[in-house]
Amino acid sequence: MRVGVLLLASLLTLAAGCDGSGSSSSVTTAADVRAALEARLQGKDLSYRWVYCVRTKQQFAGRRVFRCNVDFGEPHIVPYCATLEDGRLVTNLEEATMRCGREVRP
C-alpha cells in the first residue's frame, strides 16, 4: 500500500511539472523579453527610460509574440514586436513579417 501511495505521489508531482510545452524553463514571459530587449538597448549604448512588454495573441514561427514599448524620452515611445528564439531576441526590425496585433512601425 505504501509503495502505491509513493508511486501516485511521484506521478502527480511529475504531471504538475508538465504543461504540454516542455519544461517550465522553456516558457517565455514578458519579463524574459523585456530583459533581452533592455540588454540589447544597453549593448548598443542607447539611452531609454523604461521598457514595458505585454503578451499578445500573435505568434511568429510558433512562438508567442510580445508587444514592447520603449520610452526614449521627450516622449518618444517606440513600439517593438518581439519574441525569444532559443534565448535570442528577435524583433520586427530583423523579421519584418512579425506582427503583434496593432500596426507597429520601426
Buried (B, 14 or more C-beta within 10 A) or exposed (E): EEEEEEEEEEEEEEEEEEEEEEEEEEEBEBEBBBBBBBEBBEEEEEEBEEBEBEBBEBEBEEBBBBBBBBBBEEEEBBBBBBBBBEEEBBBBEEBEEBBBEEEBEE
